[in-house]
Amino acid sequence: MIKKTIEFLQKNIWRIDIETLPRFQAFFVHHLRIFLLAVIRFSKDDCLPRASALTYYTLLSIVPVLAMAFGIAKGFGLEEALNRQLENYLGAHEEILEQAVSFSYSLLEETSGGIIAGIGFIFLLWSVIRVMTYIELSFNAVWRVQYPRSWERKISEYLSIMLIAPFLIIMSGSINVFLSTELGALAEHRWLGFMDILASILPRVLPYVLVWLVFIFVLMAMPNTRVRLKPAVLAGIISGTMFQLMQWAYIALQMGAVKYNAVYGSFAALPLFLIWLQASWMIVLFGSELSFAYANIKRYIFATEVKNISQEYKSKISIAVMRLIIRNFMSDGQATTPEQIQQELGLPQLLLQHITNDLLEADLIVKLSSTGEDSEFYHPGKDINIITISFILKELQKSGHSDIPITQDAAWEKISRALDQFEKAIDNNSENILLKDIV
């Protein structure tokens, strides 16, 4: 039973054609695939070591980041409000928070005059950019983004986040209090008694909603690529809920660890805080994997089979793709999109990507793109009057390097002559027809 379950989760679930399933089953299989892909990629993308590194960077940068946040809030007279909200959000880490806030005030005081103020601001700015850069790099690794933001964008966008974040923290707490108070007042009216129920439910639900919004914002803002809203919302709700559940577990862990206070004293708060920080970053990175999986699940169907596809089957598919592109080209020079190929041949997206990459490298097709459109278009890269089955196979085989020095003895020469004769025999075979003639 266990063996069959493992085989189903590893292989068979990716072979199911969800288009033929009832709606509920299709929904379940689709989302189970997404979750499995996120779990698999969480391991392959080294998210655990990345979470550890982010924990380290966060610990080093927590004082400068808080100092900048309090400096911004102080400029608008919102210093106390920010402090109260931080206590509400991080009440489980009271000792760590008190020390971090105390150090951040000391840092602000030491950088509050003359040249030292300028140097202090540069230090604070560099600390914030450093930790956010590593956060971005972790998200970019998940999304397969090769290039980080430019320094101009880092300074402008990271500073914008730092300017907005303190106000969002303050506003979130104010909204919670305001809605609870106003709904309670409305509930006093007899005809609005249902507001009393709403006022009792809202304080329990609103923290989840606020955490979801924070996760959605982070999942969309941090990668250096465009993340669509729907994947970010779905992943933000799931990972945000996981974060809240982890908070409950952490509080229970704290209560169970009270006995260690007699041994470690106030120092016991630090390892517990590190555990919480590590778990938080793990959840954030898993949320990023979920959003990526939601956006790209079609690309990873049959991913294992695509990696181990036979050369014979790959050659057949390459010829079928070339035939389709040539057929469309002969129809008034019409270009072919990847979506058309997928729909007509029923190819998994990842396999199609491998096939078209091989055809592009062999110069058998050329890729075009229209201004303002995301889609790609393909045209034949050679004269369609010379593209036969053997021509495609030879061009694909010749693609790549063939000049690596090896020992070329008499046996090598014999192998080369034999292959040349095979190619000539295939070229002269009556079945070696032009692709444009295949109906």
C-alpha positions in Angstrom: 0.0 0.0 0.0 2.8 2.4 1.0 4.8 1.5 -2.1 1.8 2.1 -4.4 1.1 5.5 -2.7 4.8 6.5 -3.3 4.7 5.4 -6.9 1.4 7.3 -7.4 2.9 10.5 -6.0 6.2 10.2 -7.8 5.0 9.1 -11.3 1.3 8.2 -11.9 -0.2 11.5 -10.7 1.7 13.3 -13.5 0.3 11.0 -16.1 -3.4 11.7 -15.3 -5.2 13.7 -18.0 -7.2 16.0 -15.8 -9.3 17.2 -18.7 -11.1 13.8 -18.6 -11.8 13.9 -14.9 -14.9 15.3 -13.1 -14.4 18.9 -11.9 -13.8 18.1 -8.2 -11.3 15.3 -9.0 -9.5 17.5 -11.5 -9.3 20.3 -8.9 -7.9 17.9 -6.3 -5.3 16.4 -8.7 -4.2 19.8 -10.0 -3.6 21.2 -6.5 -1.9 18.1 -5.3 0.5 18.4 -8.2 1.2 22.0 -7.3 1.9 21.0 -3.6 4.1 18.1 -4.6 6.1 20.3 -7.1 6.6 22.9 -4.4 7.9 20.3 -1.9 10.2 18.7 -4.5 11.7 22.1 -5.5 12.0 23.2 -1.9 14.5 20.5 -1.5 16.2 20.9 -4.9 16.6 24.7 -4.5 18.4 24.3 -1.2 15.7 26.3 0.7 16.8 25.0 4.1 20.4 26.3 3.8 19.0 29.5 2.3 16.6 29.9 5.3 19.6 29.4 7.6 21.6 32.1 5.8 18.6 34.5 5.9 18.3 33.8 9.6 21.9 34.9 10.0 21.5 38.0 7.9 18.3 39.0 9.7 20.0 38.6 13.1 22.9 40.8 12.0 20.6 43.4 10.4 17.7 43.5 12.8 19.1 46.5 14.8 19.9 48.7 11.8 16.5 47.9 10.2 14.7 48.7 13.4 16.7 51.9 13.7 15.7 53.0 10.3 12.1 52.1 10.9 12.0 54.1 14.1 13.8 57.0 12.5 11.2 57.2 9.8 8.3 56.8 12.3 9.8 59.4 14.6 9.9 61.9 11.8 6.1 61.6 11.5 5.5 61.5 15.3 4.5 57.8 15.1 7.3 56.4 17.2 5.2 55.2 20.1 2.5 53.7 17.8 5.2 51.7 15.9 6.6 50.4 19.2 3.1 49.3 20.4 2.4 47.4 17.2 5.8 45.7 17.3 5.0 44.6 20.8 1.6 43.2 19.6 3.2 41.3 16.7 6.3 40.1 18.5 4.9 39.8 22.0 6.2 36.2 22.1 9.8 37.5 21.8 9.5 40.2 24.4 13.1 40.0 25.7 14.6 39.9 22.3 12.4 42.8 21.1 13.3 44.9 24.1 17.0 44.5 23.6 16.8 45.1 19.8 14.7 48.2 20.3 17.1 49.5 23.0 20.1 48.9 20.6 18.3 50.6 17.7 17.6 53.7 19.9 21.3 53.7 20.9 22.3 53.5 17.2 20.0 56.4 16.3 21.4 58.5 19.1 25.0 57.8 18.0 24.3 58.8 14.4 22.4 62.0 15.2 24.7 64.8 14.4 27.1 66.3 11.8 29.3 64.1 9.7 28.5 61.1 11.9 24.9 61.4 11.0 25.8 61.0 7.3 28.0 58.1 7.9 25.4 56.5 10.2 22.7 56.9 7.5 25.0 55.3 4.9 25.6 52.4 7.3 21.9 52.0 8.0 21.1 52.1 4.3 23.8 49.6 3.4 22.6 47.2 6.2 19.0 47.3 4.9 20.1 46.9 1.2 22.4 44.0 2.2 19.7 41.9 3.9 17.1 42.7 1.3 19.5 41.8 -1.5 20.0 38.4 0.0 16.3 38.0 0.3 15.9 38.9 -3.3 18.6 36.4 -4.4 16.8 33.6 -2.5 13.5 34.5 -4.3 15.4 34.8 -7.7 16.8 31.3 -7.2 13.3 29.9 -6.8 12.0 31.8 -9.9 15.2 30.9 -11.9 15.9 34.6 -12.4 19.6 35.1 -13.3 20.1 38.8 -12.8 19.3 40.8 -9.6 17.9 44.3 -9.5 20.3 47.1 -10.6 21.8 49.2 -7.8 19.5 52.1 -8.8 16.4 49.9 -8.5 17.6 48.4 -5.2 18.1 51.8 -3.6 14.7 53.2 -4.9 12.6 50.1 -4.4 14.1 48.9 -1.1 13.9 52.4 0.4 10.3 52.6 -0.7 9.5 49.4 1.1 11.3 50.7 4.2 9.3 53.9 4.1 6.0 52.2 3.6 6.5 49.3 6.1 6.3 51.2 9.4 3.0 52.9 8.3 1.5 49.5 7.2 2.4 48.0 10.6 0.8 51.0 12.4 -2.2 51.1 10.1 -2.8 47.3 10.5 -3.1 47.6 14.3 -5.2 50.8 14.0 -7.6 49.2 11.5 -8.1 46.2 13.9 -9.0 48.4 16.8 -11.1 50.8 14.7 -13.2 48.0 13.2 -13.7 46.2 16.5 -14.8 49.5 18.2 -17.1 50.6 15.5 -18.8 47.3 15.0 -19.3 47.0 18.8 -20.9 50.4 18.8 -23.2 49.5 15.9 -24.2 46.3 17.6 -25.9 48.4 20.3 -28.6 49.2 17.9 -31.3 46.5 18.0 -31.7 46.2 14.2 -27.9 45.7 13.8 -27.4 43.0 16.4 -25.5 40.8 13.9 -22.7 43.3 14.2 -22.0 42.0 17.7 -21.2 38.6 16.1 -19.1 40.2 13.5 -17.3 42.2 16.2 -16.4 39.1 18.1 -15.3 37.2 14.9 -13.3 40.0 13.3 -10.4 40.3 15.8 -9.8 36.5 15.3 -9.9 36.6 11.5 -8.2 39.9 10.9 -4.7 38.8 12.0 -4.9 36.1 9.4 -5.9 38.5 6.7 -3.1 40.9 7.6 -0.5 38.2 7.5 -1.9 37.0 4.2 -1.6 40.5 2.8 2.0 40.7 4.0 2.9 37.4 2.4 1.2 38.3 -0.8 3.1 41.5 -1.0 6.5 39.8 -0.2 5.9 37.1 -2.8 5.1 39.6 -5.5 7.6 42.3 -4.6 10.9 40.5 -3.9 11.6 38.4 -7.0 13.2 40.4 -9.9 10.4 39.2 -12.2 6.7 39.7 -12.7 4.7 37.5 -10.4 1.0 37.3 -11.3 -1.6 38.1 -8.7 -3.5 34.8 -8.6 -0.4 32.5 -7.8 0.8 35.1 -5.2 -2.6 35.3 -3.5 -3.1 31.5 -3.3 0.5 30.9 -2.1 0.2 33.9 0.3 -2.9 32.5 1.9 -1.5 29.0 2.4 2.0 30.2 3.6 0.4 32.9 5.8 -1.8 30.4 7.5 1.2 28.1 8.0 3.0 31.0 9.6 0.1 31.6 12.0 0.0 27.9 12.9 3.7 28.0 13.5 3.2 31.0 15.9 0.8 28.9 18.0 3.3 26.0 18.0 6.1 28.4 19.0 4.0 29.8 22.0 3.4 26.2 23.1 7.1 25.5 22.8 7.9 28.6 24.9 5.5 27.4 27.6 7.2 24.0 27.6 10.7 25.6 27.7 10.1 27.7 30.9 12.0 25.1 32.9 15.1 25.9 30.9 15.0 29.5 32.2 16.4 28.3 35.5 19.5 27.0 33.6 20.0 29.6 30.9 18.3 32.6 32.4 17.4 35.4 29.9 19.8 33.7 27.3 17.1 31.1 26.7 15.1 33.6 24.6 17.9 33.7 22.0 17.9 30.1 20.8 14.1 30.1 20.8 14.1 33.3 18.7 16.5 31.7 16.3 14.2 28.7 15.9 11.3 30.9 15.2 13.3 33.0 12.7 14.5 29.9 10.9 11.0 28.4 10.7 9.6 31.8 9.5 12.1 32.0 6.6 11.4 28.3 5.7 7.7 29.2 5.4 8.4 32.3 3.3 10.6 30.4 0.9 8.0 27.6 0.7 5.4 30.2 -0.1 7.7 31.4 -3.0 8.0 27.8 -4.2 4.2 27.5 -4.1 3.6 30.7 -6.1 6.2 29.4 -8.7 4.4 26.0 -8.8 1.0 27.7 -9.3 2.4 29.8 -12.1 4.4 27.0 -13.9 2.7 23.7 -13.1 2.1 23.0 -16.8 5.8 23.1 -17.5 6.6 20.4 -15.0 4.1 17.7 -16.0 6.0 14.6 -17.1 9.2 16.4 -15.8 10.8 13.1 -14.8 10.0 11.4 -18.1 11.2 14.3 -20.1 14.6 14.1 -18.4 14.9 10.4 -19.4 13.2 10.5 -22.8 14.7 8.2 -25.4 16.6 9.7 -28.3 14.4 7.8 -30.8 11.2 9.3 -29.3 12.7 12.7 -29.1 13.7 12.6 -32.8 10.1 11.6 -33.8 8.7 14.5 -31.8 11.2 16.9 -33.3 10.1 15.8 -36.8 6.4 16.2 -35.9 7.1 19.7 -34.5 9.0 20.7 -37.6 6.2 19.4 -39.9 3.7 21.5 -38.0 5.8 24.6 -38.3 6.4 24.0 -42.0 2.7 23.3 -42.7 1.6 26.6 -41.0 4.4 28.5 -42.9 3.1 27.1 -46.2 -0.3 28.5 -45.3 0.3 32.2 -46.3 3.6 32.4 -44.3 1.8 31.9 -41.0 4.0 31.6 -37.9 3.4 28.9 -35.2 3.2 29.6 -31.5 4.2 27.2 -28.7 0.5 27.1 -27.6 -0.6 25.9 -31.1 2.0 23.1 -31.0 1.0 22.0 -27.5 -2.7 22.0 -28.4 -2.3 20.0 -31.7 0.4 17.5 -30.6 -0.6 17.4 -26.9 3.0 17.9 -25.7 3.9 18.7 -22.1 5.3 22.3 -21.9 8.7 21.3 -20.6 9.2 18.7 -23.3 8.2 21.2 -26.0 10.7 23.7 -24.5 13.5 21.1 -24.8 12.5 20.2 -28.4 12.3 23.8 -29.6 15.6 24.7 -27.9 17.2 21.8 -29.8 15.7 23.0 -33.1 16.8 26.5 -32.5 20.4 25.5 -31.7 20.4 23.5 -35.0 19.1 26.5 -36.9 16.2 24.4 -38.1 13.8 27.1 -36.8 13.9 30.8 -36.0 12.2 32.5 -33.1 10.2 35.7 -33.7 8.4 37.9 -31.2 5.8 40.7 -31.7 6.2 44.1 -30.0 4.0 44.2 -26.9 3.3 40.5 -26.9 4.7 37.8 -24.5 4.2 34.9 -26.9 6.9 33.5 -29.2 6.5 32.6 -32.9 8.4 30.0 -34.9 9.3 29.9 -38.6 11.4 27.4 -40.5 15.1 28.3 -40.4 16.0 26.5 -43.7 14.5 26.2 -47.2 11.5 24.0 -46.8 12.4 22.4 -50.1 15.4 20.7 -48.6 14.0 19.7 -45.2 13.6 16.0 -45.3 13.4 13.5 -42.4 17.1 12.6 -42.7 18.1 16.3 -43.0 16.5 17.1 -39.6 18.1 14.1 -38.0 21.6 15.1 -39.4 21.2 18.7 -38.3 20.2 17.7 -34.8 23.1 15.3 -34.5 25.6 17.9 -35.8 24.4 20.6 -33.4 27.0 21.3 -30.7 30.7 20.8 -30.4 32.5 18.2 -32.5 36.1 19.3 -32.1 37.1 17.9 -28.7 40.5 16.2 -29.2 40.5 12.4 -28.8 42.6 9.5 -30.1 41.5 8.9 -33.7 42.9 5.5 -34.7 42.0 3.1 -37.5 38.9 1.9 -35.6 37.7 5.5 -35.4 38.1 6.0 -39.2 36.2 2.7 -39.8 33.4 3.9 -37.6 33.3 7.3 -39.4 33.1 5.6 -42.8 30.3 3.3 -41.7 28.3 6.2 -40.3 28.8 8.1 -43.6 27.5 5.1 -45.5 24.5 4.9 -43.2 23.6 8.5 -43.8 23.9 8.1 -47.6 21.7 5.1 -47.4 19.1 7.0 -45.4 19.3 10.0 -47.8 18.6 7.7 -50.8 15.8 5.8 -49.1 12.4 6.2 -50.7 10.8 6.9 -47.3 13.1 10.0 -46.8 10.5 12.5 -48.0 10.2 16.2 -47.6 8.2 17.3 -44.5 6.1 19.6 -46.6 4.8 16.5 -48.5 3.6 14.7 -45.3 -0.1 15.2 -45.2 
